[in-house]
């Protein structure tokens, strides 16, 4: 049972949790790599969801016989393409505003901790109209290691002035659930591209099929 009086902050992932962007990330990655005949597939994209894009592309460049532009250039191209697609097609997932309003009204401080770079996080915040709910946002690119390392969540908690044990984390991907648990936080998983019975998703304290369901969780 989730008792909100035990918590001082709620930290949200972004892609696949607040906005329906995971398919758009897949589209962008596939489109950018297609001219170089790199066999990037939706399954590969799904398997790396929730991780920093520079770490994902480093993995691919090591796996495939890469003859194209350098890694930094490909990261820039993927980010430009996914930003374009998100701003054009991205929509809030069900329950985003309702959940943030519930938590804010309960006195929790709210933040986003995402693997996406700061300009993309800010673009999504503006597109979805989330400014009034959030104390701050924090990007995993400022950490030495991305999710599943817990650093992005620990830094966010520190910035919020909250102890990890007093933080709720909302995540959609296994890497994020692992990071939240490693940070010593209570994790609520709302899987999007992953199945709810994925072992790392099941490691969460609560697994919901939608953020809308959070309103039905018992609050003692």
Secondary structure as GFF3:
##gff-version 3
##sequence-region A 1 220
A	DSSP	three_ten_helix	4	6	.	.	.	ID=ss1
A	DSSP	beta_strand	9	12	.	.	.	ID=ss2
A	DSSP	alpha_helix	22	34	.	.	.	ID=ss3
A	DSSP	alpha_helix	42	47	.	.	.	ID=ss4
A	DSSP	alpha_helix	53	63	.	.	.	ID=ss5
A	DSSP	alpha_helix	71	89	.	.	.	ID=ss6
A	DSSP	alpha_helix	96	105	.	.	.	ID=ss7
A	DSSP	beta_strand	109	114	.	.	.	ID=ss8
A	DSSP	alpha_helix	118	128	.	.	.	ID=ss9
A	DSSP	three_ten_helix	131	133	.	.	.	ID=ss10
A	DSSP	beta_strand	136	139	.	.	.	ID=ss11
A	DSSP	three_ten_helix	140	142	.	.	.	ID=ss12
A	DSSP	alpha_helix	151	160	.	.	.	ID=ss13
A	DSSP	three_ten_helix	164	166	.	.	.	ID=ss14
A	DSSP	beta_strand	167	171	.	.	.	ID=ss15
A	DSSP	alpha_helix	174	182	.	.	.	ID=ss16
A	DSSP	beta_strand	186	189	.	.	.	ID=ss17
A	DSSP	alpha_helix	199	202	.	.	.	ID=ss18
A	DSSP	beta_strand	206	207	.	.	.	ID=ss19
A	DSSP	three_ten_helix	211	216	.	.	.	ID=ss20
###
